[in-house]
Structure formats: C-alpha cells, structure tokens
Amino acid sequence: MDLSSGKAIVHGIDGRYASALFDLAESAGKLDAVEKDLATLNALLAESADFANFVASPIISRDEQMAAVSGVAKVQGFAEMVGNFLGVLAKNGRLAHLAGTIKNFNALLSHSRGEVSAKVVSAKALSKKQLDALKKSLKDALGQDVAIDANVDETLLGGLTVQVGSRMVDSSLKSKLENLKVTMKGV
C-alpha cells in the first residue's frame, strides 16, 4: 500500500475489488455497516473450514457460488450492498479473493480514519479488554489511532508480536527461548 499520495492505494485484484466496495460504501454513507458485515464474513472464513474451502474452490460453479453466498448474506442479515458485492465476486469467479479483499477494504478504511495498522500475533486469542488496552498503549506510543489485525499462532507459546509498518516488537516466549538456546550454545 502506498500512502505517499494522501490516499491509500491497494494493488492487485483484491485491491481493485476493495477499492470499488469502499468507494460505493463511502458514497452511500454505509462504511460502518459494510465494515461490520465484512468482519462477520472474515470470522466465518476463519471459523469454518467448510466455508473457506467452498469460497476457494475452483470446481464449484459460479451459479452455485452465487446462490450460496446469497443465502449466507440473507441468513447473516448483511446489508444489500454486501450481498450484491458477494454476488459480483461469485459471478466474476473472484470469490477466492474474498479474504484479501476484506483485508484491503479494512486498510482503506483505516487510512480514511487516519489510523495506522498494527498486526498483532498472540499465542491465544486476545479478549476485548486486552485488545483495548493494547490499542491504547499503541496509540500512546505512536500518537495515532491504531487498527489492530489480531491473529493467533499457538507456536508462540506465550506473549505476542506486534508489527507496525517496518517496526516489530517480539515479546513471544518462543523467541525468548530461541534466544536463550543461542546464548547457551555460545557458552
């Protein structure tokens, strides 16, 4: 993403679809509703292997994908704009780009709000209270609002890693153990 022009620029197929959805939602004044629906979709992709496999499958016909995403949109109560958008992705054979499109939409949204994005990886899912405390700490340190992209990596064992732009703080137990291992070999 290039922020030098004052407007976030996203690249590739995911970026083009995200930009189109962002522009539509912004002009209709529905950014918050679309953001909420996309967060639900992202959670569905993360929690349901069947849904994620369905979305990524190249052997399922476009008509079947359109019918399925239309059903998901109705069951979840998505805004009409999001339902239509899912239909366009399915019709164009781009449903496999849904996760990337959501990520790029969120980046555009964060940029429009003047937020900086932080990628946080923890050993277990962080609670709302923990995320709020982390968001506050990062805001104090950076002087800007922060949008957190939280992920879980159980191999960290404990602690977390935080990446903001090119800066990274790794306070994971896994890294500390690796450093100790290297130090012990040197003795």
Secondary structure, DSSP 8 states (H G I E B T S, - for coil): -B-TTSS-B--HHHHHHHHHHHHHHHHHT-HHHHHHHHHHHHHHHHH-HHHHHHHH-SSS-HHHHHHHHHHHHHHHT--HHHHHHHHHHHHTT-GGGHHHHHHHHHHHHHHHTT-EEEEEEESS---HHHHHHHHHHHHHHHSS-EEEEEEE-GGG-SSEEEEETTEEEE--HHHHHHHHHHHHHH-
